[in-house]
Amino acid sequence: MKIRSLNKEEKNSLLLILFLYCNILTFPIVKITGTSLPFWIILCIIVSYSIFINRCINKKLIFIFITFSIIFLINLLVVSYRTDVLSSYGKFIRFGICALYLTSVTTDYKSLYKYMFVVSLASLLINNAYLNYFQSNNGYMDLGLNLTYSFFGFVIYYYNNNKLKLISLFLIVITAFEILLFGNRSSFIVCLLLILFFEFKRTKVKSFKDATNFSIKLTIYFLLTYFLLFRLASILGYINNQLSQMGYFSYSLTKYVLTLQEGSSGILEQSSGRDDLYPRAISMITDSNFMPHGVGYFPYATDYSYPYPHNLFIEVTLDFGIIGLFLFILVWVYLIIKYFKYKKYNPYFGDLVGLLFIYSFTRLMFSGTYWQESFYWALIGLILFHRNRNIKNLEVIS
């Protein structure tokens, strides 16, 4: 049986997916060898091979790289915590610039979905193989994120491909259930939002049958909401007790149950310290009259009790001040306008960007830092470079 070789567009799609999932795919060999060197070797191979086959770099990407390098250099010269600034710069190169470059050469979204599904399945198997490791090391956050990445591949394939429908649906349910049991809360929220996004995006009321189906969906969502409000606490409590008897501890289920039992006050009580974190971060902003503090200031100012403010807008304001926040909002207004302009011409592009947008902003509003969120930078790259893939915007590498 002859194996068909991949064309350049398919290779670019595969390389982007391998990059985004590289941390999970290399996890077994990293644990076996006890060093992260295999991860870095494979990551360098992915980026280097992409540069080799494309032999071009988008001019906008060069501009972004130079601009941020200057910002980091200025930051480095005026602060005392230079090691932290250099660390953030390294993260920006690894998570930001590499993601932006790989998305700048990606055009085949249909093949990307296929590779995303396969890699997501491999990722799901790896995470389940190391479930005890995550449990014993309180790695619910990492496990939740890893399972969410698998959920991406299953849900986007299910809604964009007529093949393997039942298998895809089964994997969606299994992955979401595992996130509920063993992952973090924001990851489960992302799963629910993605289902709603794809369901309503594909709802077109053009006939009585369409209207009936839409009404049924609304009814189901209403009943599910009622169930979540009035019956979920007891059921999750029962599941949590059963897991405890089996030797598994579920951080998320414990938080869910306590939040539901305590009502509105439980939201603050179970916010994992954010009720103290956010006021401290906002005080830093207001006390400085909304002037920039620079990259890496927040962990330094909190004696490294917190690595980041757990909120995208607060972090941007701390880093770059009110002017930086204003520019940040302008950039996203521009990107959103571009997204709505182009998504109607390419539904595969529209679904992928919608998925990444929901994930990135949901996660970064409650946790994480944008400097080291590769899916967030991939989101920016997919929109920014969508209509700029011609020779006039590329620097040829000889």
Summary of the structure (lengths in Angstrom):
residues: 398
radius of gyration: 22.1
end to end distance: 37.2
largest distance: 69.1
contacts: 1214
relative contact order: 0.12
helix: 77%
strand: 2%
